Amino acid sequence: ESDGEIIDLVVNPDAELFYEVHMDTIPMRAEPFVRGNIVYGTGASDIKGGIAAILLMLEELKKEGKDLNVGIVFVSDEEHGGRGSALFMERYRPKMAVVLEPTDLEVHIAHAGNIEVYFEVDGKEAHGACPESGINAIDQTFKMLEELKKLEPFNAKGKYFDAHIGLQELVCDNPYYLIPALCRGRVEARLLPDQEVEDILDLMEPIFEEYTLKYEYTEIWDGYELEPDEEIVVLAKKAMEATEIDEFGGMRSWTDAINFVYNGTRTIVFGPGNLDISHTKNEHIDVRDVVTASEFLKALNEIFGKS
């Protein structure tokens, strides 16, 4: 499937259960190399290991002469806007899905919501030796951040992860020995699955109005948590019993699962690899986890075929 720019590869398009994985990565931060059972490099954990797990499953099904009962979609542009999964969901509406992301082989039945905000904070320039004559935009930015961190929703504790808000980008104008008068940055908020994003926006907006020259919400999504008796969760439990997978969890990062659930597809997140080290220079994956993930996907394919 293509819209002229975004390309998705769709296999078995009429299936009611789909495995989805994204092919893109962030810009290269570390060259790939192999040491023993560990593959290092950008994208190894997020999520080339998931692609490998799907391909290994397909190879095993072919060797054993077994049917592919699920659909598979390889999407592009997950890291920079999720347009690949959005395009897929415009044209297909599967009943259920497994979105592959690095979960340390946990089956994630809950998903964080998120708020992303780009902002500009202005101050007043002054010579660096005369701070009392200026207004430091860096200081103003961190005052704003402290006010945001005090908000009750961002101090809430959850079953799988806690709510959080933090600064992820900050660039300030400072030509030379100067009290900076302008900072541009990005704030990222992680919400618990049951927190209502609109309620939290109402608390954040007065703070942005007070401290910023301008601000823009670039991502606003509610999270979700599946019920234990939902079909995809029941199927996943059976596949877990047939393999070495034994932990449920919750996804802390935005993933394509948000686009799926928003459009009515009940979705779990699962895969080999570790989210903590994804996007870092030390990103890596254990190939043995890729094999285990493939076994889970294969078991789920067979269980779904019998259901």
Secondary structure, DSSP 8 states (H G I E B T S, - for coil): -BSSS-B-EEESTT-SEEEEEE---SS--S--EEETTEEESTTIIIIIHHHHHHHHHHHHHHHHT----SEEEEES-TTTT-HHHHHHHHH---SEEEEE---TT-EEEEE-EEEEEEEEEE-B-EETT-GGGSB-HHHHHHHHHHHHHHSGGGG---SS---EEEEEEEEE--SSSEE--EEEEEEEEEE-TT--HHHHHHHHHHHHHHH-SEEEEEEEE--EE--TTSHHHHHHHHHHHTSS---EEEE-S--THHHHHHTT-EEEEE-SS-TTTTTSTT-EEEHHHHHHHHHHHHHHHHHHHH-
